[in-house]
Amino acid sequence: MNLLSWNCQGLGQALTRRALNALLFKYSPCLVFLMETKKQKRYLEQLRRKFAYSSSMYVDPQGYLRGLALWWTDEVNISIFSSDKNMIDGCCSEASFSSAWHFSFVYGEPIIQLRSTMWNRILNLRRPEFIPWSIIGDLNLIGDSRDKKGKRPPPQIDRTILEKLISSCSLWELSYRRSLYTWARGNIRERLDRALINDAWSQLFPNAELFHCTRIGSDHCPLLLSLKAIPTFPKRQFRYELKWQLQEGYEAALAQGWTTDRTSSPLFCMASKLSQCRQSLKEWSKMTVGHSRQELEQLQHELQTLQLEEQIEMTLSRQEFLIDRINHLWRQDEAY
């Protein structure tokens, strides 16, 4: 079971939508929390149906700012307790687990002067220690100097709020993999996105792990929370693609697959033809079309590696090139 949390900074941009589509296709999260959607419910509902999520809950943006979205599949049962411009609070249950767990998906207040008031509301949501509880999202808090690379030191109020939150609610931070920082702009990098859990949640999901995914389409890394330590990948089913018809060798591959023993019964013969066509097209596409997917994986891997480097200013132009190329390949897929 995978969960995705991402400050997407606006779902109106094509690159951001394509990056989200790639994340959902690769990891198949059953629960998706999006921050700063900057879009109204009608638009977000169109995206939800496109991405095949069965249920949703929204906090509309204020003009062209903010906005929260929570999508989930039929694999989980969700109960929403409360919501406002900064958070969605509720409970999640799934058949494969013995009990339900509570969540607070949080978009931390970006205005420093308003942070204390906002986090006092979160403190009032604290659960008894025996109830599994997690806080996930862009908390907009920098714990200490190690969580920031840049000129200005982190504000002291951030550390004070985070320490109070952890101690008062008996929480601790879930370990993560990949990049230390979850937000970057120019030469400045910060770790703003986190997952906090209590002991009861940790006992329910002892192998859970947090991954900082590659940053594309937003200044923030998506957070992938895998409840089984290693993120699960959906089994890829055969899918006929219209763009194959424009590729050289398509008709030959189809004709080769259609050839089969005609001595069998008509029904068996048809099933055999379809099966052979599927296999023939799969093998042909790996040789002719598959190179674009392989290139896409290589580009994303290189981009992720560059985002891990300390001297980020030395690689900014290369990162921009990689993102442009990835976006081009995604756009090509969208054309069919």
Residue pairs with C-beta under 8 A, 6 or more apart in sequence:
1 30
1 75
1 76
1 94
1 96
1 226
1 227
1 228
1 232
2 27
2 28
2 29
2 30
2 224
2 225
2 226
2 227
2 231
2 232
3 29
3 30
3 31
3 32
3 33
3 136
3 224
3 225
3 226
3 227
4 23
4 24
4 27
4 29
4 31
4 32
4 33
4 222
4 223
4 224
4 225
5 32
5 33
5 35
5 105
5 136
5 137
5 138
5 193
5 195
5 222
5 223
5 225
6 20
6 23
6 32
6 33
6 34
6 35
6 218
6 220
6 222
6 223
7 34
7 35
7 36
7 107
7 137
7 138
7 193
7 218
7 219
7 220
8 16
8 20
8 34
8 35
8 36
8 37
8 217
8 218
8 220
9 16
9 36
9 38
9 218
9 219
9 220
10 16
10 36
10 37
10 38
10 39
11 17
11 20
11 34
11 37
11 38
11 39
11 43
11 44
11 47
12 38
12 39
12 43
13 217
14 327
14 331
15 216
15 217
15 323
15 327
15 330
16 217
16 218
17 47
17 217
18 217
18 327
18 330
18 331
18 334
19 216
19 217
19 218
19 330
20 34
20 51
20 217
21 51
21 330
22 330
23 29
23 213
23 222
23 224
24 32
24 51
25 234
26 233
27 224
27 231
27 232
27 233
28 232
28 233
28 234
29 224
30 72
30 73
30 75
30 76
30 94
31 70
31 71
31 72
31 73
31 76
31 78
31 92
32 53
32 69
32 70
32 71
32 72
33 68
33 69
33 70
33 88
33 105
33 136
33 137
34 68
34 69
34 70
34 71
35 66
35 67
35 68
35 107
35 137
35 138
36 61
36 65
36 66
36 67
36 107
37 44
37 58
37 61
37 67
37 68
37 69
38 61
38 64
38 65
38 66
38 67
39 61
39 67
40 60
40 61
41 58
41 60
44 56
44 58
44 69
45 56
48 56
48 69
48 71
51 71
52 73
53 71
53 72
53 73
54 72
54 73
54 74
55 71
55 72
55 73
55 74
55 78
56 69
56 70
56 71
56 72
57 69
57 70
57 78
57 80
57 83
57 88
58 67
58 68
58 69
58 70
59 66
59 67
59 68
59 69
59 83
59 84
59 85
59 88
60 67
61 67
62 85
66 85
66 107
68 83
68 85
68 87
68 88
68 105
68 107
70 78
70 80
70 88
70 105
72 78
75 94
76 92
76 93
76 94
77 92
77 93
77 94
78 90
78 91
78 92
79 90
79 91
80 88
80 89
80 90
81 89
81 90
81 91
82 89
82 90
82 125
83 89
84 121
85 107
86 106
86 107
86 108
86 109
86 118
86 121
87 104
87 105
87 106
87 107
87 121
87 122
87 137
88 104
88 105
89 102
89 103
89 104
89 105
89 125
90 102
90 103
91 100
91 101
91 102
91 103
92 100
92 101
92 102
92 103
93 99
93 100
93 101
97 204
98 204
99 132
99 204
100 132
101 131
101 132
101 133
101 134
101 201
101 204
101 205
102 127
102 131
102 132
102 133
102 134
103 133
103 134
103 135
103 136
104 122
104 125
104 133
104 134
104 135
104 136
105 136
105 137
106 122
106 135
106 136
106 137
106 138
106 139
107 137
107 138
107 140
108 115
108 118
108 119
108 137
108 138
108 139
108 140
108 141
108 192
109 115
109 117
109 118
109 119
109 140
110 140
112 155
112 157
115 140
115 141
115 157
115 158
115 161
116 157
116 161
119 161
119 164
119 165
122 135
122 165
123 164
123 165
123 168
123 169
126 133
126 168
126 169
127 133
127 169
127 198
129 170
129 198
129 199
129 200
130 200
131 198
131 200
132 197
132 198
132 200
132 201
132 203
132 204
132 205
133 169
133 171
133 197
133 198
133 200
133 201
134 174
134 195
134 196
134 197
134 198
134 201
135 165
135 171
135 194
135 195
135 196
135 197
136 194
136 195
136 196
136 223
136 225
137 193
137 194
137 223
138 182
138 183
138 192
138 193
138 220
139 162
139 192
139 193
139 194
140 158
140 192
141 158
141 159
141 161
141 162
141 192
141 194
142 148
142 154
142 155
142 158
142 159
142 190
142 191
142 192
143 154
143 158
143 159
143 162
143 191
144 154
144 159
145 153
145 154
146 180
147 154
147 180
147 181
147 190
147 191
148 154
148 188
148 189
148 190
148 191
149 181
149 187
149 188
149 189
149 190
149 310
149 312
150 187
150 188
150 189
150 190
151 188
154 190
165 171
165 196
166 172
166 173
166 196
169 196
169 198
170 198
170 199
171 196
171 197
171 198
172 196
172 197
172 198
172 202
173 194
173 195
173 196
173 197
174 194
174 195
174 196
174 197
174 208
174 209
174 210
174 225
175 209
175 210
176 195
176 209
176 210
176 211
176 212
177 209
177 210
177 211
177 212
178 211
178 212
178 213
178 304
178 308
179 212
179 215
179 221
179 304
179 307
179 308
180 191
181 189
181 190
181 191
181 221
182 190
182 191
182 192
182 193
182 194
182 212
182 220
182 221
182 223
183 189
183 190
183 191
183 192
183 193
183 219
183 220
183 221
184 190
184 215
184 219
184 307
184 312
185 219
186 313
186 316
187 312
187 313
189 312
192 220
193 212
193 220
193 221
193 223
195 210
195 223
195 225
197 208
202 208
205 227
207 227
207 228
207 229
208 225
208 226
208 227
208 228
208 229
209 225
209 226
209 229
209 230
210 223
210 224
210 225
210 226
211 223
211 224
211 225
211 226
211 231
212 221
212 222
212 223
213 221
213 222
213 223
213 224
214 221
214 300
214 303
214 304
214 307
215 221
215 222
215 307
216 300
216 303
216 323
216 326
224 231
226 232
238 278
238 282
240 281
241 285
241 289
241 336
242 336
243 289
243 333
243 335
243 336
244 250
244 281
244 285
244 289
247 288
247 289
248 288
249 284
249 288
250 284
253 280
253 281
253 283
253 284
254 277
254 280
254 281
256 280
257 273
257 276
257 277
257 278
257 279
257 280
257 281
258 273
258 276
258 277
259 276
260 269
260 272
260 273
260 276
261 269
261 272
262 269
264 272
292 329
292 332
295 329
296 326
296 329
296 330
299 322
299 325
299 326
299 329
300 326
302 322
303 319
303 322
303 323
303 326
306 312
306 315
306 318
306 319
306 322
307 319
309 315
